[in-house]
């Protein structure tokens, strides 16, 4: 099954398969239980894997380090096994700086390195929606994919 980052994994896989066929790459889709897929991907038993990620604290490092750092390539969390010294140096520097503008500039440079090497094919950036009745007050949707209903009430 899918989730907020990929609501229909089979359709996404089929579309990727069709796109890759247009450039002569034949892709066989293998469907498996989520935990099993993660275990196999971490072990490097794949040529290509489809996964999603939502940062849970709002800091750019919460996306880049767990998914693209050299340490993550070694421990298997970086499914692309991509390790780029220039990228790593930039995120290390950014992590050591508290000033937001300086940090942002370093993370932007790191993303330029990512874009040059393209270890992933970014497929989608989903928009999150929350349906509410008009008598619900005090709810604010979190950009971090967490829901806090402490201030929510029905009038």
N, CA, C and O of each residue as an XYZ file, in Angstrom:
620
protein
N       0.814     -1.187      0.000
C       0.000      0.000      0.000
C       0.858      1.251      0.000
O       2.050      1.215      0.304
N       0.242      2.316     -0.336
C       0.946      3.589     -0.401
C       0.719      4.414      0.842
O       0.069      3.977      1.791
N       1.256      5.592      0.822
C       1.101      6.543      1.912
C       1.077      7.931      1.324
O       0.922      8.092      0.113
N       1.228      8.945      2.170
C       1.146     10.315      1.672
C       2.199     10.673      0.629
O       1.940     11.498     -0.247
N       3.383     10.064      0.709
C       4.430     10.394     -0.263
C       4.287      9.629     -1.567
O       4.865     10.023     -2.580
N       3.525      8.538     -1.559
C       3.315      7.740     -2.775
C       2.016      6.963     -2.632
O       2.034      5.787     -2.267
N       0.881      7.611     -2.916
C      -0.406      6.979     -2.654
C      -0.714      5.762     -3.527
O      -1.536      4.933     -3.136
N      -0.083      5.628     -4.692
C      -0.335      4.484     -5.549
C       0.995      3.967     -6.103
O       1.355      4.276     -7.239
N       1.729      3.179     -5.303
C       3.066      2.739     -5.716
C       3.082      1.939     -7.013
O       4.006      2.090     -7.812
N       2.081      1.093     -7.241
C       2.073      0.287     -8.462
C       1.936      1.165     -9.698
O       2.635      0.955    -10.690
N       1.044      2.140     -9.646
C       0.886      3.046    -10.784
C       2.181      3.820    -11.035
O       2.588      3.986    -12.185
N       2.824      4.288     -9.976
C       4.098      4.992    -10.135
C       5.158      4.096    -10.752
O       5.912      4.533    -11.622
N       5.224      2.850    -10.311
C       6.201      1.899    -10.853
C       5.912      1.618    -12.329
O       6.834      1.541    -13.142
N       4.647      1.469    -12.667
C       4.289      1.207    -14.062
C       4.625      2.402    -14.956
O       5.082      2.230    -16.087
N       4.400      3.587    -14.452
C       4.747      4.784    -15.241
C       6.262      4.896    -15.425
O       6.732      5.234    -16.512
N       7.017      4.615    -14.376
C       8.472      4.637    -14.482
C       8.936      3.563    -15.457
O       9.830      3.803    -16.268
N       8.336      2.386    -15.381
C       8.666      1.291    -16.294
C       8.434      1.716    -17.751
O       9.277      1.467    -18.612
N       7.306      2.348    -18.019
C       6.984      2.797    -19.380
C       7.958      3.880    -19.846
O       8.400      3.862    -20.995
N       8.294      4.819    -18.967
C       9.235      5.879    -19.336
C      10.615      5.300    -19.648
O      11.252      5.694    -20.625
N      11.071      4.373    -18.820
C      12.389      3.782    -19.043
C      12.409      2.912    -20.302
O      13.435      2.827    -20.977
N      11.286      2.269    -20.621
C      11.199      1.475    -21.849
C      11.423      2.346    -23.077
O      11.958      1.881    -24.084
N      11.012      3.612    -22.995
C      11.183      4.519    -24.131
C      12.654      4.811    -24.436
O      12.987      5.228    -25.545
N      13.526      4.593    -23.462
C      14.961      4.795    -23.717
C      15.698      3.450    -23.758
O      16.924      3.407    -23.664
N      14.945      2.358    -23.898
C      15.532      1.042    -24.084
C      15.863      0.265    -22.832
O      16.549     -0.755    -22.911
N      15.400      0.712    -21.678
C      15.648     -0.025    -20.430
C      14.422     -0.846    -20.064
O      13.328     -0.305    -19.900
N      14.611     -2.158    -19.938
C      13.513     -3.037    -19.540
C      13.545     -3.198    -18.021
O      14.559     -3.601    -17.452
N      12.435     -2.881    -17.381
C      12.344     -2.941    -15.927
C      11.263     -3.940    -15.535
O      10.135     -3.875    -16.024
N      11.618     -4.857    -14.655
C      10.636     -5.781    -14.088
C      10.245     -5.261    -12.716
O      11.108     -4.974    -11.886
N       8.958     -5.140    -12.477
C       8.457     -4.639    -11.196
C       8.307     -5.808    -10.238
O       7.683     -6.819    -10.561
N       8.886     -5.655     -9.058
C       8.778     -6.659     -8.003
C       8.029     -6.019     -6.843
O       8.474     -5.009     -6.297
N       6.901     -6.597     -6.465
C       6.106     -6.081     -5.354
C       6.357     -6.957     -4.132
O       6.341     -8.184     -4.219
N       6.588     -6.310     -2.997
C       6.799     -7.069     -1.761
C       6.336     -6.254     -0.563
O       6.085     -5.054     -0.682
N       6.227     -6.885      0.560
C       5.829     -6.238      1.801
C       6.847     -5.139      2.119
O       8.044     -5.301      1.883
N       6.349     -4.010      2.663
C       7.165     -2.814      2.881
C       8.416     -3.096      3.702
O       9.512     -2.696      3.308
N       8.273     -3.774      4.832
C       9.422     -4.078      5.686
C      10.457     -4.930      4.970
O      11.660     -4.724      5.132
N       9.991     -5.878      4.186
C      10.901     -6.732      3.408
C      11.634     -5.912      2.347
O      12.830     -6.103      2.127
N      10.921     -5.006      1.696
C      11.537     -4.147      0.683
C      12.616     -3.276      1.317
O      13.703     -3.133      0.757
N      12.327     -2.695      2.477
C      13.319     -1.860      3.154
C      14.557     -2.669      3.537
O      15.685     -2.203      3.373
N      14.341     -3.881      4.047
C      15.454     -4.749      4.434
C      16.332     -5.067      3.225
O      17.558     -4.994      3.307
N      15.709     -5.414      2.113
C      16.464     -5.758      0.902
C      17.168     -4.541      0.306
O      18.301     -4.638     -0.166
N      16.483     -3.390      0.331
C      17.096     -2.169     -0.208
C      18.314     -1.780      0.630
O      19.351     -1.392      0.091
N      18.179     -1.888      1.950
C      19.298     -1.560      2.840
C      20.478     -2.491      2.586
O      21.633     -2.083      2.706
N      20.187     -3.739      2.235
C      21.244     -4.713      1.946
C      21.808     -4.537      0.533
O      22.786     -5.193      0.175
N      21.198     -3.656     -0.274
C      21.699     -3.404     -1.624
C      21.255     -4.427     -2.647
O      21.915     -4.591     -3.674
N      20.148     -5.126     -2.394
C      19.664     -6.172     -3.299
C      18.755     -5.598     -4.386
O      17.714     -6.183     -4.684
N      19.122     -4.487     -4.970
C      18.250     -3.855     -5.971
C      19.084     -3.144     -7.025
O      20.221     -2.736     -6.789
N      18.480     -3.014     -8.183
C      19.048     -2.149     -9.212
C      18.387     -0.782     -9.137
O      19.002      0.239     -9.446
N      17.130     -0.776     -8.723
C      16.355      0.457     -8.600
C      15.295      0.216     -7.535
O      14.727     -0.873     -7.451
N      15.035      1.223     -6.730
C      14.019      1.087     -5.691
C      13.223      2.388     -5.637
O      13.755      3.474     -5.866
N      11.950      2.251     -5.331
C      11.093      3.430     -5.185
C      10.767      3.590     -3.706
O      10.219      2.685     -3.077
N      11.110      4.748     -3.163
C      10.857      5.011     -1.749
C      10.500      6.478     -1.588
O      10.754      7.289     -2.479
N       9.922      6.811     -0.472
C       9.568      8.195     -0.193
C      10.125      8.620      1.152
O      10.552      7.791      1.956
N      10.113      9.908      1.381
C      10.635     10.436      2.638
C       9.921     11.732      2.963
O       9.691     12.564      2.086
N       9.579     11.894      4.201
C       9.048     13.166      4.687
C       9.855     13.545      5.922
O       9.894     12.797      6.899
N      10.496     14.704      5.875
C      11.241     15.174      7.031
C      10.282     15.443      8.181
O       9.166     15.916      7.964
N      10.711     15.145      9.399
C       9.787     15.296     10.527
C      10.160     16.406     11.495
O       9.533     16.547     12.544
N      11.201     17.216     11.147
C      11.524     18.300     12.069
C      11.729     19.651     11.376
O      12.018     20.644     12.045
N      11.583     19.704     10.058
C      11.664     20.965      9.340
C      13.070     21.417      8.988
O      13.233     22.454      8.344
N      14.090     20.672      9.390
C      15.468     21.055      9.097
C      15.934     20.327      7.837
O      15.693     19.127      7.708
N      16.601     21.027      6.893
C      17.049     20.367      5.664
C      17.946     19.160      5.923
O      17.954     18.209      5.142
N      18.697     19.198      7.015
C      19.595     18.087      7.312
C      18.825     16.801      7.580
O      19.350     15.709      7.363
N      17.591     16.918      8.047
C      16.768     15.745      8.342
C      16.403     14.989      7.070
O      15.956     13.844      7.141
N      16.582     15.602      5.933
C      16.366     14.922      4.655
C      17.702     14.469      4.061
O      17.839     13.321      3.638
N      18.673     15.362      4.033
C      19.910     15.097      3.305
C      20.821     14.078      3.982
O      21.309     13.162      3.319
N      21.060     14.213      5.280
C      21.980     13.296      5.943
C      21.467     11.856      5.988
O      22.221     10.950      5.633
N      20.221     11.597      6.407
C      19.786     10.198      6.470
C      19.685      9.520      5.101
O      19.801      8.298      5.004
N      19.469     10.304      4.053
C      19.232      9.714      2.738
C      20.413      9.761      1.783
O      20.502      8.935      0.875
N      21.326     10.716      1.971
C      22.353     10.932      0.955
C      23.777     11.050      1.482
O      24.706     11.212      0.689
N      23.976     10.974      2.784
C      25.331     11.113      3.332
C      26.163      9.860      3.043
O      25.630      8.798      2.720
N      27.477     10.017      3.167
C      28.384      8.879      2.983
C      28.181      7.826      4.070
O      28.266      6.630      3.793
N      27.913      8.261      5.310
C      27.624      7.292      6.377
C      26.371      6.488      6.044
O      26.322      5.281      6.281
N      25.360      7.156      5.494
C      24.130      6.450      5.119
C      24.379      5.492      3.962
O      23.711      4.463      3.861
N      25.329      5.813      3.089
C      25.695      4.886      2.009
C      26.346      3.634      2.589
O      26.133      2.528      2.092
N      27.143      3.816      3.645
C      27.821      2.679      4.277
C      26.849      1.797      5.051
O      26.969      0.572      5.028
N      25.868      2.425      5.749
C      24.967      1.607      6.573
C      23.739      1.119      5.816
O      22.921      0.384      6.368
N      23.604      1.526      4.544
C      22.524      1.008      3.712
C      21.294      1.889      3.627
O      20.422      1.639      2.796
N      21.198      2.918      4.467
C      20.022      3.799      4.427
C      19.986      4.644      3.151
O      18.911      5.029      2.692
N      21.143      4.928      2.588
C      21.268      5.647      1.324
C      21.200      4.585      0.228
O      22.218      4.007     -0.152
N      19.986      4.333     -0.276
C      19.755      3.222     -1.206
C      20.529      3.360     -2.504
O      20.789      2.357     -3.170
N      20.906      4.580     -2.883
C      21.678      4.792     -4.107
C      23.157      4.454     -3.893
O      23.909      4.323     -4.859
N      23.569      4.315     -2.641
C      24.967      4.062     -2.287
C      25.869      5.187     -2.815
O      27.050      4.975     -3.091
N      25.297      6.367     -2.947
C      26.009      7.535     -3.477
C      26.777      8.187     -2.347
O      26.210      8.484     -1.296
N      28.067      8.411     -2.557
C      28.909      9.101     -1.585
C      29.766     10.088     -2.360
O      30.625      9.697     -3.150
N      29.522     11.377     -2.126
C      30.230     12.427     -2.837
C      30.897     13.317     -1.790
O      30.219     13.905     -0.948
N      32.233     13.414     -1.845
C      32.977     14.160     -0.830
C      32.565     15.632     -0.783
O      32.433     16.197      0.303
N      32.361     16.256     -1.936
C      31.976     17.668     -1.971
C      30.620     17.862     -1.284
O      30.454     18.785     -0.486
N      29.666     17.003     -1.589
C      28.347     17.049     -0.964
C      28.476     16.850      0.549
O      27.894     17.597      1.336
N      29.242     15.837      0.941
C      29.406     15.519      2.355
C      30.036     16.682      3.106
O      29.593     17.023      4.203
N      31.067     17.297      2.526
C      31.719     18.444      3.173
C      30.727     19.590      3.383
O      30.727     20.229      4.435
N      29.891     19.846      2.388
C      28.912     20.935      2.486
C      27.868     20.670      3.569
O      27.535     21.573      4.336
N      27.349     19.444      3.642
C      26.334     19.191      4.684
C      26.972     19.135      6.068
O      26.334     19.497      7.056
N      28.220     18.688      6.149
C      28.929     18.716      7.439
C      29.105     20.153      7.920
O      28.872     20.448      9.092
N      29.515     21.047      7.020
C      29.674     22.466      7.379
C      28.335     23.065      7.787
O      28.249     23.794      8.775
N      27.297     22.758      7.028
C      25.966     23.311      7.322
C      25.468     22.855      8.694
O      24.863     23.631      9.432
N      25.725     21.608      9.022
C      25.286     21.070     10.321
C      25.967     21.770     11.479
O      25.402     21.854     12.569
N      27.186     22.279     11.260
C      27.970     22.907     12.327
C      27.656     24.393     12.507
O      28.189     25.028     13.417
N      26.800     24.953     11.653
C      26.481     26.389     11.699
C      25.045     26.574     12.174
O      24.142     25.869     11.725
N      24.838     27.520     13.081
C      23.488     27.789     13.591
C      22.771     28.882     12.790
O      21.540     28.909     12.764
N      23.501     29.764     12.149
C      22.895     30.903     11.457
C      22.131     30.416     10.211
O      22.734     29.825      9.315
N      20.809     30.658     10.149
C      19.964     30.073      9.094
C      20.355     30.445      7.659
O      20.294     29.587      6.779
N      20.744     31.668      7.403
C      21.073     32.078      6.030
C      22.335     31.380      5.540
O      22.400     30.938      4.393
N      23.335     31.281      6.407
C      24.576     30.587      6.039
C      24.307     29.095      5.819
O      24.810     28.494      4.870
N      23.515     28.517      6.706
C      23.173     27.090      6.566
C      22.445     26.851      5.243
O      22.762     25.916      4.508
N      21.467     27.707      4.952
C      20.675     27.551      3.722
C      21.579     27.616      2.494
O      21.407     26.832      1.561
N      22.538     28.540      2.482
C      23.443     28.668      1.333
C      24.258     27.387      1.137
O      24.461     26.951      0.004
N      24.723     26.786      2.230
C      25.489     25.546      2.129
C      24.621     24.391      1.645
O      25.057     23.588      0.820
N      23.388     24.304      2.157
C      22.495     23.239      1.702
C      22.120     23.426      0.233
O      21.962     22.443     -0.491
N      21.975     24.674     -0.217
C      21.699     24.923     -1.640
C      22.870     24.468     -2.497
O      22.667     23.881     -3.560
N      24.095     24.731     -2.047
C      25.273     24.255     -2.776
C      25.303     22.725     -2.809
O      25.630     22.130     -3.835
N      24.965     22.096     -1.689
C      24.921     20.632     -1.634
C      23.890     20.092     -2.620
O      24.133     19.087     -3.288
N      22.744     20.758     -2.711
C      21.714     20.311     -3.654
C      22.167     20.491     -5.097
O      21.754     19.725     -5.968
N      23.003     21.482     -5.369
C      23.580     21.632     -6.713
C      24.468     20.432     -7.050
O      24.449     19.941     -8.178
N      25.244     19.962     -6.075
C      26.088     18.776     -6.275
C      25.194     17.560     -6.535
O      25.463     16.766     -7.436
N      24.137     17.425     -5.743
C      23.173     16.335     -5.949
C      22.614     16.386     -7.369
O      22.551     15.361     -8.048
N      22.207     17.573     -7.820
C      21.600     17.725     -9.147
C      22.597     17.376    -10.252
O      22.213     16.835    -11.289
N      23.861     17.683    -10.035
C      24.891     17.376    -11.037
C      25.088     15.858    -11.162
O      25.165     15.335    -12.274
N      25.170     15.159    -10.041
C      25.394     13.708    -10.056
C      24.109     12.912    -10.279
O      24.152     11.818    -10.842
N      22.994     13.436     -9.855
C      21.665     12.827     -9.984
C      21.638     11.353     -9.549
O      21.341     10.477    -10.361
N      21.950     11.072     -8.263
C      21.895      9.682     -7.805
C      20.467      9.144     -7.689
O      20.263      7.934     -7.597
N      19.504     10.023     -7.694
C      18.082      9.646     -7.628
C      17.356     10.273     -8.790
O      17.855     11.187     -9.446
N      16.168      9.763     -9.031
C      15.228     10.415     -9.933
C      14.081     10.909     -9.050
O      13.171     10.140     -8.739
N      14.110     12.183     -8.641
C      12.985     12.689     -7.847
C      11.715     12.631     -8.693
O      11.677     13.145     -9.811
N      10.679     12.001     -8.146
C       9.472     11.779     -8.938
C       8.330     12.711     -8.587
O       7.597     13.150     -9.473
N       8.166     13.016     -7.325
C       6.993     13.801     -6.943
C       7.218     14.472     -5.600
O       7.963     13.986     -4.750
N       6.562     15.584     -5.443
C       6.533     16.295     -4.174
C       5.061     16.482     -3.846
O       4.451     17.463     -4.271
N       4.486     15.552     -3.095
C       3.037     15.589     -2.885
C       2.586     16.767     -2.039
O       3.304     17.238     -1.157
N       1.392     17.225     -2.326
C       0.752     18.247     -1.504
C      -0.182     17.529     -0.544
O      -0.898     16.602     -0.924
N      -0.162     17.967      0.693
C      -1.011     17.354      1.711
C      -2.279     18.187      1.872
O      -2.233     19.417      1.873
N      -3.385     17.514      2.005
C      -4.669     18.176      2.183
C      -5.368     17.592      3.405
O      -5.202     16.415      3.724
N      -6.145     18.420      4.079
C      -6.952     17.959      5.198
C      -8.369     18.459      4.983
O      -8.601     19.663      4.871
N      -9.309     17.537      4.927
C     -10.714     17.923      4.790
C     -11.278     18.190      6.184
O     -11.062     17.405      7.107
N     -12.006     19.307      6.333
C     -12.588     19.659      7.631
C     -13.985     20.222      7.432
O     -14.282     20.860      6.422
N     -14.821     19.974      8.403
C     -16.127     20.638      8.429
C     -15.916     22.079      8.856
O     -14.910     22.395      9.490
N     -16.848     22.957      8.519
C     -16.666     24.371      8.836
C     -16.857     24.691     10.323
O     -16.637     25.832     10.730
N     -17.258     23.719     11.139
C     -17.383     23.963     12.577
C     -16.150     23.488     13.365
O     -16.187     23.441     14.594
N     -15.075     23.141     12.675
C     -13.825     22.754     13.327
C     -12.933     23.990     13.396
O     -12.715     24.673     12.395
N     -12.422     24.266     14.594
C     -11.562     25.437     14.791
C     -10.271     25.030     15.473
O     -10.229     24.033     16.195
N      -9.218     25.801     15.244
C      -7.958     25.620     15.961
C      -7.027     24.586     15.382
O      -5.985     24.301     15.972
N      -7.373     24.014     14.240
C      -6.486     23.020     13.632
C      -5.587     23.697     12.598
O      -6.061     24.471     11.767
N      -4.307     23.405     12.654
C      -3.356     23.887     11.657
C      -2.601     22.688     11.116
O      -2.026     21.909     11.875
N      -2.607     22.546      9.802
C      -1.899     21.427      9.185
C      -0.392     21.633      9.339
O       0.121     22.728      9.109
N       0.301     20.579      9.727
C       1.741     20.645      9.926
C       2.476     20.352      8.619
O       2.139     19.387      7.933
N       3.472     21.163      8.262
C       4.276     20.846      7.083
C       5.196     19.654      7.320
O       5.855     19.185      6.393
N       5.244     19.163      8.555
C       6.125     18.054      8.917
C       5.412     16.713      8.905
O       5.976     15.718      9.360
N       4.194     16.662      8.398
C       3.357     15.454      8.284
C       2.927     14.892      9.637
O       2.585     13.714      9.739
N       2.942     15.715     10.660
C       2.438     15.285     11.959
C       1.184     16.080     12.290
O       1.084     17.252     11.927
N       0.245     15.473     12.959
C      -0.982     16.163     13.331
C      -1.021     16.375     14.845
O      -0.849     15.435     15.621
N      -1.246     17.609     15.244
C      -1.384     17.929     16.657
C      -2.774     18.527     16.829
O      -3.047     19.629     16.355
N      -3.633     17.806     17.496
C      -5.010     18.248     17.671
C      -5.254     18.923     19.019
O      -6.405     19.097     19.421
N      -4.185     19.305     19.724
C      -4.312     19.882     21.074
C      -5.159     21.154     21.088
O      -5.862     21.418     22.064
N      -5.096     21.944     20.014
C      -5.868     23.200     19.979
C      -7.134     23.092     19.143
O      -7.830     24.085     18.933
N      -7.433     21.878     18.663
C      -8.589     21.686     17.788
C      -9.850     21.448     18.609
O      -9.850     20.721     19.602
N     -10.914     22.083     18.161
C     -12.205     21.866     18.823
C     -13.335     22.022     17.812
O     -13.186     22.662     16.771
N     -14.469     21.415     18.155
C     -15.654     21.517     17.329
C     -16.584     22.512     17.985
O     -16.891     22.395     19.171
N     -17.035     23.493     17.219
C     -17.945     24.539     17.739
C     -19.358     24.233     17.309
O     -20.278     24.982     17.637
